[in-house]
Amino acid sequence: MNGINGINGHAAAPVLWQEARNPEGRVYYYNTVTKAVQWTKPEELMAPAEVGYHLAHIMTVTNDLNQRALANQPWKEYTAEGGRKYWYNEETKQSSWEMPAVYKEALSKENVPQTPIAP
């Protein structure tokens, strides 16, 4: 078949990820192309239900971390009558119709947990 192994005469896609175990028996994943190693299961190996759960978990963790970052600074967001947003600094007792730069910075921080480089 001249190297054609796939369906309808197309070449089969290379296997990108392999599941392996470290000496302690913990599962890790190895990318055969990039040589990357990671603890978390790659989306390519996940069933559709796993992908949905994985993405929901990441969003929850990120949201929780962002909320903590916002909670650790003095500006708080409020809504005035009529629905307009404003910010109030609990330390200086200042208010602002514009989002303060430090609040924007806390809001935009990406606090995604780091994946270990190697098992």
Order of alpha helices (4+ residues) and beta strands (2+ residues): beta-beta-beta-alpha-beta-beta-beta-alpha
